Amino acid sequence: MSGTVNGGHGGAHDPFEEGGTSLLRQPKAVWATAGASVVAFMGIGLVDPILPSIARGLHATNSQVSLLFTSYFLITAVAMLVTGFVSSRIGGRKTLLAGLALVVVFAALSGMSGSVGELVGFRAGWGLGNALFVSTALAVIVGAAAGGSSAAILLYESALGLGMACGPLLGAVLGDLKWRYPFFGTAVLMAVGFLAITVFLKEQPRPAAKTSLLAPVKALGHGGLAATATAAFFYNYAFFTVLAFTPFVLNMSPYASGGVFFAWGVLLAVFSVIVAPRLQHRFGSLQVLCASLLLLAADLVVLGYGDHTTAVVCTVLAGAFIGLNNTVFTELALGVSDAPRPVASAGYNFVRWFAAAAAPFLAPKIEEWTDIHLPFVVAAVAAVLGAGIVAVRRRALTIRAEEQAPRHATEDGVTAFAR
């Protein structure tokens, strides 16, 4: 990890100084995969600024439109059990291309939807394709990159942050013309990525051992990994309340909403890639995680009860806490058990993505049953529960992590998707 788990001292860690190798000097295969990764992560937040427009265009309620996230992440959660099984049998290149092909098809179909039910179903197929792609992309980049795995991981994380930031912006620009256009735009970009990988990426070596479908579930039998996944489940509920429910609360034009979530994504990227390693090195991972979860909870309460300007500021600020949490959680997921990294992270993601599916559905329902404030209170309570689990299970999360040699969070593709 970037620092010790209990605490760390010494000079600030600079994540951009990785062996003196420039990140820009990479083979075409790496750039092709990284470019497609940017678009893949753009697809997560793409619909954020156009959720109200979709609701109006398809005569749907807020809770119905929020199912676009629920179907996407529900399939993603289940796909965590499948991606390792598939890639260990057909290889990384074919898995990437299969994922990209599914995204192209289902993104285009999403743009042609005639009802919210159709759109929700097509987003589910999109989620499967995205899971296959992003769970394999980092491993492919590491295998093909110049400058070692650290440079490759940093490049991938940069692609992730850029995608999360630019997704809402693309959704706003195209969605301001018509809500269907962002889906068609994504299909075109992913088709370009498909062609680039076909041309520039050679087949990668297959793993020596094939991964079984149940291996990630069995890995959750380890207490430390189970605690990490459970804490991340509650954290993810808070995370995706911000991502999927806040656009309805802000009720802004696609451009304005896209700008807010672009700023949110920039903070997420900066705090995940640059700030988190420095704080971990200085204070320790668990201290940073608990503090960040509690600050996120406070931010959500203020967001829920503040005026419109306060809600905008708190939405953007949430990106900083989410970036910190993403980094530390993914590192813990790899450090607390002796399961192979892809298997451990697949089990971890299998649990946590169910919360990403639940929050977009439950938050609007809670608003319908009560008022607009309570969904954020529930999300804040979830973040506090996550911090409580980390604090109570501190010893289980610390001992195993300290036995591991320091290593960066995302050294396998499945874990990278958790970011």
C-alpha positions as a Markdown table, in Angstrom:
| # | Residue | x | y | z |
|---|---|---|---|---|
| 1 | Met | 0.0 | 0.0 | 0.0 |
| 2 | Ser | 1.0 | 3.6 | -0.2 |
| 3 | Gly | 1.5 | 3.7 | 3.5 |
| 4 | Thr | 1.2 | 1.6 | 6.6 |
| 5 | Val | -2.2 | 0.6 | 7.8 |
| 6 | Asn | -2.0 | 1.8 | 11.4 |
| 7 | Gly | 0.0 | 4.8 | 10.7 |
| 8 | Gly | 2.9 | 6.1 | 8.7 |
| 9 | His | 5.6 | 8.8 | 9.0 |
| 10 | Gly | 8.1 | 10.3 | 6.7 |
| 11 | Gly | 8.1 | 12.5 | 3.7 |
| 12 | Ala | 5.2 | 12.9 | 1.3 |
| 13 | His | 4.8 | 10.2 | -1.2 |
| 14 | Asp | 4.7 | 11.4 | -4.8 |
| 15 | Pro | 2.7 | 9.0 | -6.9 |
| 16 | Phe | 4.0 | 10.6 | -10.1 |
| 17 | Glu | 7.6 | 9.7 | -9.5 |
| 18 | Glu | 7.6 | 6.1 | -10.6 |
| 19 | Gly | 11.1 | 4.9 | -11.5 |
| 20 | Gly | 11.8 | 7.9 | -13.8 |
| 21 | Thr | 9.8 | 6.5 | -16.7 |
| 22 | Ser | 7.5 | 8.9 | -18.4 |
| 23 | Leu | 3.8 | 7.9 | -18.5 |
| 24 | Leu | 3.6 | 9.3 | -22.0 |
| 25 | Arg | 6.1 | 6.8 | -23.5 |
| 26 | Gln | 3.8 | 3.8 | -23.9 |
| 27 | Pro | 3.1 | 1.3 | -26.6 |
| 28 | Lys | 0.0 | 1.9 | -28.8 |
| 29 | Ala | -1.7 | -1.0 | -27.3 |
| 30 | Val | -1.6 | 0.7 | -23.9 |
| 31 | Trp | -3.0 | 3.9 | -25.2 |
| 32 | Ala | -5.8 | 2.0 | -27.1 |
| 33 | Thr | -6.8 | 0.2 | -23.9 |
| 34 | Ala | -6.5 | 3.3 | -21.7 |
| 35 | Gly | -8.6 | 5.4 | -24.1 |
| 36 | Ala | -11.3 | 2.8 | -24.2 |
| 37 | Ser | -11.1 | 2.7 | -20.4 |
| 38 | Val | -11.8 | 6.4 | -20.2 |
| 39 | Val | -15.0 | 5.9 | -22.3 |
| 40 | Ala | -16.0 | 2.9 | -20.2 |
| 41 | Phe | -15.9 | 4.9 | -17.0 |
| 42 | Met | -17.6 | 7.8 | -18.6 |
| 43 | Gly | -20.6 | 5.5 | -19.0 |
| 44 | Ile | -21.1 | 5.3 | -15.3 |
| 45 | Gly | -21.9 | 9.0 | -14.8 |
| 46 | Leu | -23.1 | 9.7 | -18.3 |
| 47 | Val | -26.8 | 9.7 | -17.4 |
| 48 | Asp | -26.4 | 11.9 | -14.3 |
| 49 | Pro | -27.2 | 15.3 | -15.9 |
| 50 | Ile | -29.9 | 13.9 | -18.1 |
| 51 | Leu | -31.9 | 11.9 | -15.5 |
| 52 | Pro | -34.6 | 14.6 | -15.3 |
| 53 | Ser | -34.7 | 14.9 | -19.1 |
| 54 | Ile | -35.1 | 11.1 | -19.5 |
| 55 | Ala | -37.9 | 11.2 | -16.9 |
| 56 | Arg | -39.7 | 13.8 | -18.9 |
| 57 | Gly | -39.0 | 12.2 | -22.3 |
| 58 | Leu | -40.3 | 8.8 | -21.3 |
| 59 | His | -43.0 | 10.1 | -18.9 |
| 60 | Ala | -41.4 | 8.2 | -16.0 |
| 61 | Thr | -41.1 | 8.9 | -12.3 |
| 62 | Asn | -37.8 | 9.7 | -10.6 |
| 63 | Ser | -37.7 | 6.2 | -9.0 |
| 64 | Gln | -38.3 | 4.5 | -12.3 |
| 65 | Val | -35.5 | 6.5 | -14.0 |
| 66 | Ser | -33.2 | 5.7 | -11.1 |
| 67 | Leu | -33.5 | 2.1 | -12.1 |
| 68 | Leu | -31.0 | 2.9 | -14.9 |
| 69 | Phe | -28.3 | 2.7 | -12.1 |
| 70 | Thr | -29.9 | -0.2 | -10.3 |
| 71 | Ser | -30.1 | -2.5 | -13.3 |
| 72 | Tyr | -26.6 | -1.5 | -14.4 |
| 73 | Phe | -24.9 | -2.2 | -11.0 |
| 74 | Leu | -27.0 | -5.2 | -10.2 |
| 75 | Ile | -25.7 | -6.9 | -13.3 |
| 76 | Thr | -22.2 | -5.6 | -12.5 |
| 77 | Ala | -22.3 | -7.2 | -9.1 |
| 78 | Val | -23.2 | -10.6 | -10.4 |
| 79 | Ala | -20.7 | -10.2 | -13.3 |
| 80 | Met | -17.9 | -10.0 | -10.7 |
| 81 | Leu | -18.3 | -13.8 | -10.3 |
| 82 | Val | -18.1 | -14.3 | -14.1 |
| 83 | Thr | -15.3 | -12.0 | -15.3 |
| 84 | Gly | -12.4 | -14.0 | -13.8 |
| 85 | Phe | -14.0 | -17.2 | -15.0 |
| 86 | Val | -14.3 | -15.9 | -18.6 |
| 87 | Ser | -10.9 | -14.1 | -18.9 |
| 88 | Ser | -9.0 | -17.1 | -17.4 |
| 89 | Arg | -10.4 | -19.2 | -20.2 |
| 90 | Ile | -10.5 | -17.0 | -23.4 |
| 91 | Gly | -7.8 | -14.5 | -22.5 |
| 92 | Gly | -7.7 | -10.8 | -21.8 |
| 93 | Arg | -7.9 | -9.5 | -25.4 |
| 94 | Lys | -11.0 | -11.5 | -26.2 |
| 95 | Thr | -12.6 | -10.5 | -22.9 |
| 96 | Leu | -12.0 | -6.9 | -23.6 |
| 97 | Leu | -13.4 | -7.1 | -27.1 |
| 98 | Ala | -16.5 | -9.0 | -25.9 |
| 99 | Gly | -17.1 | -6.4 | -23.2 |
| 100 | Leu | -16.7 | -3.6 | -25.7 |
| 101 | Ala | -19.0 | -5.2 | -28.2 |
| 102 | Leu | -21.8 | -5.6 | -25.6 |
| 103 | Val | -21.4 | -1.9 | -24.6 |
| 104 | Val | -21.7 | -0.8 | -28.2 |
| 105 | Val | -24.8 | -2.9 | -28.8 |
| 106 | Phe | -26.6 | -2.0 | -25.6 |
| 107 | Ala | -25.6 | 1.7 | -25.6 |
| 108 | Ala | -27.1 | 2.0 | -29.1 |
| 109 | Leu | -30.2 | 0.1 | -28.0 |
| 110 | Ser | -30.5 | 2.4 | -25.0 |
| 111 | Gly | -30.7 | 5.4 | -27.3 |
| 112 | Met | -33.5 | 3.8 | -29.2 |
| 113 | Ser | -35.6 | 2.9 | -26.2 |
| 114 | Gly | -39.3 | 3.6 | -26.4 |
| 115 | Ser | -40.0 | 3.1 | -22.7 |
| 116 | Val | -38.3 | 3.4 | -19.4 |
| 117 | Gly | -38.6 | -0.4 | -19.0 |
| 118 | Glu | -36.7 | -1.0 | -22.2 |
| 119 | Leu | -34.0 | 1.5 | -21.2 |
| 120 | Val | -33.5 | -0.1 | -17.8 |
| 121 | Gly | -33.1 | -3.5 | -19.5 |
| 122 | Phe | -30.6 | -2.2 | -22.0 |
| 123 | Arg | -28.6 | -0.6 | -19.3 |
| 124 | Ala | -28.4 | -4.0 | -17.6 |
| 125 | Gly | -26.7 | -5.4 | -20.8 |
| 126 | Trp | -24.5 | -2.4 | -20.8 |
| 127 | Gly | -23.4 | -3.2 | -17.3 |
| 128 | Leu | -22.4 | -6.7 | -18.2 |
| 129 | Gly | -20.3 | -5.4 | -21.1 |
| 130 | Asn | -18.7 | -2.7 | -19.0 |
| 131 | Ala | -17.9 | -5.2 | -16.2 |
| 132 | Leu | -16.2 | -7.6 | -18.6 |
| 133 | Phe | -14.1 | -4.7 | -20.1 |
| 134 | Val | -13.0 | -2.8 | -17.0 |
| 135 | Ser | -12.3 | -5.9 | -14.9 |
| 136 | Thr | -9.7 | -6.9 | -17.5 |
| 137 | Ala | -8.4 | -3.6 | -18.8 |
| 138 | Leu | -5.9 | -2.9 | -16.0 |
| 139 | Ala | -4.3 | -6.4 | -16.2 |
| 140 | Val | -3.9 | -5.9 | -19.9 |
| 141 | Ile | -2.3 | -2.4 | -19.4 |
| 142 | Val | 0.1 | -3.8 | -16.8 |
| 143 | Gly | 1.1 | -6.5 | -19.2 |
| 144 | Ala | 1.8 | -4.2 | -22.1 |
| 145 | Ala | 3.0 | -1.0 | -20.5 |
| 146 | Ala | 6.6 | 0.3 | -20.4 |
| 147 | Gly | 8.0 | 1.4 | -17.1 |
| 148 | Gly | 6.6 | -1.3 | -14.8 |
| 149 | Ser | 3.3 | -1.9 | -13.1 |
| 150 | Ser | 3.4 | 1.3 | -11.0 |
| 151 | Ala | 3.4 | 3.5 | -14.1 |
| 152 | Ala | 0.7 | 1.3 | -15.7 |
| 153 | Ile | -1.5 | 1.5 | -12.7 |
| 154 | Leu | -1.1 | 5.3 | -12.5 |
| 155 | Leu | -2.0 | 5.6 | -16.1 |
| 156 | Tyr | -5.1 | 3.4 | -15.6 |
| 157 | Glu | -6.2 | 5.4 | -12.5 |
| 158 | Ser | -5.8 | 8.6 | -14.5 |
| 159 | Ala | -8.1 | 7.1 | -17.2 |
| 160 | Leu | -10.6 | 6.2 | -14.5 |
| 161 | Gly | -10.6 | 9.7 | -13.0 |
| 162 | Leu | -10.8 | 11.4 | -16.4 |
| 163 | Gly | -13.8 | 9.1 | -17.4 |
| 164 | Met | -15.6 | 9.7 | -14.1 |
| 165 | Ala | -15.2 | 13.5 | -14.6 |
| 166 | Cys | -16.0 | 13.7 | -18.3 |
| 167 | Gly | -19.0 | 11.3 | -18.3 |
| 168 | Pro | -21.4 | 13.9 | -16.9 |
| 169 | Leu | -19.9 | 16.6 | -19.1 |
| 170 | Leu | -20.5 | 14.5 | -22.3 |
| 171 | Gly | -24.0 | 13.6 | -21.0 |
| 172 | Ala | -24.7 | 17.3 | -20.6 |
| 173 | Val | -23.4 | 18.5 | -24.0 |
| 174 | Leu | -25.2 | 15.8 | -26.0 |
| 175 | Gly | -28.2 | 15.5 | -23.7 |
| 176 | Asp | -28.9 | 19.2 | -24.0 |
| 177 | Leu | -29.7 | 18.5 | -27.6 |
| 178 | Lys | -31.7 | 15.3 | -27.0 |
| 179 | Trp | -31.6 | 12.8 | -24.1 |
| 180 | Arg | -30.9 | 9.9 | -26.5 |
| 181 | Tyr | -27.7 | 11.4 | -28.0 |
| 182 | Pro | -25.4 | 10.5 | -25.1 |
| 183 | Phe | -26.1 | 6.9 | -25.5 |
| 184 | Phe | -25.4 | 7.0 | -29.3 |
| 185 | Gly | -22.2 | 9.0 | -28.6 |
| 186 | Thr | -21.0 | 6.3 | -26.2 |
| 187 | Ala | -21.7 | 3.6 | -28.7 |
| 188 | Val | -19.6 | 5.4 | -31.3 |
| 189 | Leu | -16.7 | 6.0 | -29.0 |
| 190 | Met | -16.7 | 2.4 | -27.8 |
| 191 | Ala | -16.8 | 1.2 | -31.3 |
| 192 | Val | -13.7 | 3.3 | -32.0 |
| 193 | Gly | -12.1 | 1.7 | -28.9 |
| 194 | Phe | -13.0 | -1.8 | -30.2 |
| 195 | Leu | -11.3 | -1.1 | -33.5 |
| 196 | Ala | -8.2 | 0.4 | -31.8 |
| 197 | Ile | -7.8 | -2.7 | -29.5 |
| 198 | Thr | -8.4 | -5.0 | -32.4 |
| 199 | Val | -5.6 | -3.4 | -34.4 |
| 200 | Phe | -3.0 | -2.6 | -31.7 |
| 201 | Leu | -3.4 | -5.1 | -28.9 |
| 202 | Lys | -2.0 | -8.6 | -29.2 |
| 203 | Glu | -3.3 | -11.5 | -27.2 |
| 204 | Gln | -2.1 | -11.6 | -23.6 |
| 205 | Pro | -0.8 | -14.7 | -21.8 |
| 206 | Arg | -3.6 | -16.6 | -20.1 |
| 207 | Pro | -3.4 | -17.3 | -16.3 |
| 208 | Ala | -1.8 | -20.6 | -15.4 |
| 209 | Ala | -4.9 | -21.6 | -13.3 |
| 210 | Lys | -8.5 | -21.2 | -14.3 |
| 211 | Thr | -10.8 | -19.3 | -11.9 |
| 212 | Ser | -14.0 | -21.0 | -10.7 |
| 213 | Leu | -17.3 | -19.2 | -10.5 |
| 214 | Leu | -17.5 | -19.7 | -6.7 |
| 215 | Ala | -13.9 | -18.8 | -5.8 |
| 216 | Pro | -14.8 | -15.1 | -5.0 |
| 217 | Val | -17.7 | -16.2 | -2.7 |
| 218 | Lys | -15.4 | -18.7 | -0.9 |
| 219 | Ala | -12.8 | -15.9 | -0.4 |
| 220 | Leu | -15.4 | -14.0 | 1.6 |
| 221 | Gly | -15.1 | -16.6 | 4.3 |
| 222 | His | -12.0 | -14.7 | 5.5 |
| 223 | Gly | -13.1 | -12.4 | 8.3 |
| 224 | Gly | -11.0 | -9.4 | 7.3 |
| 225 | Leu | -12.2 | -9.5 | 3.7 |
| 226 | Ala | -15.8 | -10.0 | 4.8 |
| 227 | Ala | -15.5 | -6.9 | 7.1 |
| 228 | Thr | -13.9 | -4.8 | 4.3 |
| 229 | Ala | -16.7 | -5.8 | 1.9 |
| 230 | Thr | -19.4 | -5.1 | 4.4 |
| 231 | Ala | -18.1 | -1.7 | 5.3 |
| 232 | Ala | -17.7 | -0.9 | 1.6 |
| 233 | Phe | -21.3 | -2.0 | 1.1 |
| 234 | Phe | -22.5 | 0.7 | 3.4 |
| 235 | Tyr | -20.1 | 3.2 | 2.0 |
| 236 | Asn | -21.3 | 2.5 | -1.6 |
| 237 | Tyr | -24.9 | 3.1 | -0.5 |
| 238 | Ala | -23.8 | 6.7 | 0.5 |
| 239 | Phe | -21.7 | 7.1 | -2.7 |
| 240 | Phe | -24.5 | 6.2 | -5.1 |
| 241 | Thr | -27.1 | 8.2 | -3.2 |
| 242 | Val | -24.9 | 11.2 | -4.2 |
| 243 | Leu | -24.4 | 10.0 | -7.8 |
| 244 | Ala | -28.0 | 8.9 | -8.6 |
| 245 | Phe | -30.3 | 10.9 | -6.4 |
| 246 | Thr | -28.7 | 14.3 | -6.2 |
| 247 | Pro | -29.5 | 15.3 | -9.8 |
| 248 | Phe | -33.2 | 15.2 | -9.0 |
| 249 | Val | -32.6 | 17.4 | -5.9 |
| 250 | Leu | -30.5 | 19.9 | -7.8 |
| 251 | Asn | -33.0 | 20.0 | -10.6 |
| 252 | Met | -30.7 | 21.9 | -12.9 |
| 253 | Ser | -30.3 | 22.1 | -16.7 |
| 254 | Pro | -28.2 | 19.4 | -18.3 |
| 255 | Tyr | -25.3 | 21.8 | -18.7 |
| 256 | Ala | -25.4 | 23.1 | -15.2 |
| 257 | Ser | -25.8 | 19.6 | -13.7 |
| 258 | Gly | -23.0 | 18.3 | -16.0 |
| 259 | Gly | -20.7 | 21.1 | -14.7 |
| 260 | Val | -21.4 | 20.2 | -11.1 |
| 261 | Phe | -20.6 | 16.6 | -11.6 |
| 262 | Phe | -17.6 | 17.4 | -13.7 |
| 263 | Ala | -16.2 | 19.3 | -10.7 |
| 264 | Trp | -17.2 | 16.4 | -8.5 |
| 265 | Gly | -15.3 | 14.0 | -10.8 |
| 266 | Val | -12.2 | 16.1 | -10.8 |
| 267 | Leu | -12.1 | 16.2 | -7.0 |
| 268 | Leu | -12.7 | 12.4 | -7.0 |
| 269 | Ala | -9.7 | 11.9 | -9.4 |
| 270 | Val | -7.4 | 14.2 | -7.6 |
| 271 | Phe | -8.1 | 12.9 | -4.1 |
| 272 | Ser | -7.9 | 9.3 | -5.3 |
| 273 | Val | -4.7 | 9.5 | -7.3 |
| 274 | Ile | -2.7 | 12.3 | -5.5 |
| 275 | Val | -4.1 | 13.1 | -2.1 |
| 276 | Ala | -5.0 | 9.7 | -0.7 |
| 277 | Pro | -1.5 | 8.2 | -1.0 |
| 278 | Arg | 0.0 | 11.2 | 0.8 |
| 279 | Leu | -2.5 | 11.1 | 3.6 |
| 280 | Gln | -2.1 | 7.3 | 4.0 |
| 281 | His | 1.6 | 7.7 | 4.2 |
| 282 | Arg | 1.3 | 10.4 | 6.9 |
| 283 | Phe | -1.6 | 9.1 | 9.0 |
| 284 | Gly | -2.3 | 5.5 | 8.1 |
| 285 | Ser | -5.0 | 3.9 | 6.0 |
| 286 | Leu | -7.6 | 3.1 | 8.6 |
| 287 | Gln | -7.4 | 6.6 | 10.2 |
| 288 | Val | -7.9 | 8.2 | 6.8 |
| 289 | Leu | -10.8 | 5.8 | 6.0 |
| 290 | Cys | -12.7 | 6.4 | 9.2 |
| 291 | Ala | -12.2 | 10.2 | 9.1 |
| 292 | Ser | -13.2 | 10.3 | 5.4 |
| 293 | Leu | -16.4 | 8.3 | 6.0 |
| 294 | Leu | -17.5 | 10.5 | 8.9 |
| 295 | Leu | -16.8 | 13.6 | 6.9 |
| 296 | Leu | -18.8 | 12.2 | 4.0 |
| 297 | Ala | -21.7 | 11.5 | 6.4 |
| 298 | Ala | -21.6 | 15.1 | 7.7 |
| 299 | Asp | -21.4 | 16.4 | 4.1 |
| 300 | Leu | -24.5 | 14.4 | 3.2 |
| 301 | Val | -26.5 | 15.8 | 6.1 |
| 302 | Val | -25.6 | 19.4 | 5.1 |
| 303 | Leu | -26.4 | 18.6 | 1.5 |
| 304 | Gly | -29.8 | 17.2 | 2.4 |
| 305 | Tyr | -30.9 | 20.2 | 4.6 |
| 306 | Gly | -29.0 | 23.1 | 3.0 |
| 307 | Asp | -30.3 | 25.5 | 0.4 |
| 308 | His | -29.6 | 25.0 | -3.3 |
| 309 | Thr | -26.2 | 26.7 | -3.3 |
| 310 | Thr | -25.1 | 24.6 | -0.3 |
| 311 | Ala | -26.4 | 21.4 | -2.0 |
| 312 | Val | -24.2 | 22.2 | -5.1 |
| 313 | Val | -21.1 | 22.8 | -2.9 |
| 314 | Cys | -21.6 | 19.7 | -0.9 |
| 315 | Thr | -22.2 | 17.6 | -4.0 |
| 316 | Val | -18.9 | 18.7 | -5.4 |
| 317 | Leu | -17.1 | 18.3 | -2.0 |
| 318 | Ala | -18.4 | 14.8 | -1.7 |
| 319 | Gly | -16.1 | 13.9 | -4.6 |
| 320 | Ala | -13.1 | 14.5 | -2.4 |
| 321 | Phe | -14.3 | 12.1 | 0.3 |
| 322 | Ile | -15.4 | 9.5 | -2.2 |
| 323 | Gly | -11.9 | 9.6 | -3.9 |
| 324 | Leu | -10.2 | 9.0 | -0.5 |
| 325 | Asn | -12.6 | 6.1 | 0.4 |
| 326 | Asn | -12.2 | 4.4 | -3.0 |
| 327 | Thr | -8.5 | 4.3 | -2.7 |
| 328 | Val | -8.3 | 3.0 | 0.8 |
| 329 | Phe | -11.1 | 0.4 | 0.5 |
| 330 | Thr | -9.6 | -1.1 | -2.6 |
| 331 | Glu | -6.2 | -1.4 | -0.9 |
| 332 | Leu | -7.7 | -3.1 | 2.1 |
| 333 | Ala | -9.6 | -5.5 | -0.1 |
| 334 | Leu | -6.3 | -6.8 | -1.4 |
| 335 | Gly | -4.4 | -6.7 | 1.8 |
| 336 | Val | -6.6 | -8.4 | 4.4 |
| 337 | Ser | -6.7 | -12.0 | 3.0 |
| 338 | Asp | -4.4 | -14.5 | 1.4 |
| 339 | Ala | -6.7 | -15.2 | -1.5 |
| 340 | Pro | -5.3 | -14.4 | -5.0 |
| 341 | Arg | -5.8 | -10.7 | -5.7 |
| 342 | Pro | -8.3 | -11.1 | -8.6 |
| 343 | Val | -10.3 | -13.6 | -6.5 |
| 344 | Ala | -10.3 | -11.4 | -3.3 |
| 345 | Ser | -11.3 | -8.3 | -5.2 |
| 346 | Ala | -14.0 | -10.1 | -7.1 |
| 347 | Gly | -15.6 | -11.3 | -3.9 |
| 348 | Tyr | -15.3 | -7.8 | -2.4 |
| 349 | Asn | -16.9 | -6.1 | -5.4 |
| 350 | Phe | -19.6 | -8.8 | -5.6 |
| 351 | Val | -20.8 | -7.5 | -2.1 |
| 352 | Arg | -20.3 | -3.8 | -2.5 |
| 353 | Trp | -21.9 | -3.3 | -5.9 |
| 354 | Phe | -25.2 | -4.5 | -4.5 |
| 355 | Ala | -25.4 | -1.3 | -2.6 |
| 356 | Ala | -24.7 | 0.6 | -5.8 |
| 357 | Ala | -27.8 | -1.1 | -7.2 |
| 358 | Ala | -29.9 | -0.5 | -4.0 |
| 359 | Ala | -29.3 | 3.2 | -3.4 |
| 360 | Pro | -30.6 | 4.6 | -6.7 |
| 361 | Phe | -33.8 | 2.6 | -6.2 |
| 362 | Leu | -34.3 | 3.2 | -2.5 |
| 363 | Ala | -33.4 | 6.9 | -2.3 |
| 364 | Pro | -36.3 | 8.2 | -4.5 |
| 365 | Lys | -38.7 | 5.7 | -2.7 |
| 366 | Ile | -37.7 | 7.1 | 0.7 |
| 367 | Glu | -38.4 | 10.6 | -0.7 |
| 368 | Glu | -41.8 | 9.5 | -1.8 |
| 369 | Trp | -42.6 | 7.9 | 1.5 |
| 370 | Thr | -41.2 | 10.8 | 3.7 |
| 371 | Asp | -39.5 | 14.0 | 2.4 |
| 372 | Ile | -36.5 | 15.1 | 0.3 |
| 373 | His | -34.2 | 15.3 | 3.3 |
| 374 | Leu | -34.4 | 11.8 | 4.7 |
| 375 | Pro | -32.6 | 9.9 | 1.8 |
| 376 | Phe | -29.5 | 11.9 | 2.7 |
| 377 | Val | -29.9 | 11.1 | 6.4 |
| 378 | Val | -30.1 | 7.4 | 5.5 |
| 379 | Ala | -27.0 | 7.7 | 3.3 |
| 380 | Ala | -25.2 | 9.5 | 6.1 |
| 381 | Val | -26.1 | 6.7 | 8.6 |
| 382 | Ala | -24.8 | 4.2 | 6.1 |
| 383 | Ala | -21.4 | 6.0 | 5.9 |
| 384 | Val | -21.3 | 6.1 | 9.7 |
| 385 | Leu | -22.0 | 2.3 | 9.8 |
| 386 | Gly | -19.1 | 1.8 | 7.4 |
| 387 | Ala | -16.8 | 3.7 | 9.7 |
| 388 | Gly | -18.1 | 1.8 | 12.7 |
| 389 | Ile | -17.3 | -1.6 | 11.0 |
| 390 | Val | -13.8 | -0.4 | 10.2 |
| 391 | Ala | -13.2 | 0.7 | 13.8 |
| 392 | Val | -14.7 | -2.4 | 15.4 |
| 393 | Arg | -12.9 | -4.8 | 13.0 |
| 394 | Arg | -9.7 | -2.8 | 13.1 |
| 395 | Arg | -7.5 | -5.6 | 14.3 |
| 396 | Ala | -8.7 | -8.0 | 11.5 |
| 397 | Leu | -8.1 | -5.3 | 9.0 |
| 398 | Thr | -4.7 | -4.3 | 10.3 |
| 399 | Ile | -2.8 | -7.5 | 11.0 |
| 400 | Arg | -3.0 | -9.1 | 7.6 |
| 401 | Ala | -2.4 | -5.8 | 5.8 |
| 402 | Glu | 0.8 | -5.2 | 7.7 |
| 403 | Glu | 2.0 | -8.7 | 6.9 |
| 404 | Gln | 1.8 | -7.8 | 3.2 |
| 405 | Ala | 4.6 | -5.9 | 1.5 |
| 406 | Pro | 3.6 | -2.4 | 0.7 |
| 407 | Arg | 1.8 | -2.3 | -2.7 |
| 408 | His | -0.5 | -0.1 | -4.6 |
| 409 | Ala | -4.3 | -0.6 | -4.5 |
| 410 | Thr | -5.2 | -1.5 | -8.0 |
| 411 | Glu | -2.9 | -4.3 | -9.2 |
| 412 | Asp | -5.6 | -6.2 | -10.8 |
| 413 | Gly | -8.4 | -5.2 | -13.1 |
| 414 | Val | -11.3 | -6.3 | -11.0 |
| 415 | Thr | -10.2 | -4.1 | -8.1 |
| 416 | Ala | -9.6 | -1.2 | -10.4 |
| 417 | Phe | -13.3 | -1.2 | -11.3 |
| 418 | Ala | -14.1 | -0.7 | -7.6 |
| 419 | Arg | -12.4 | 2.7 | -8.0 |
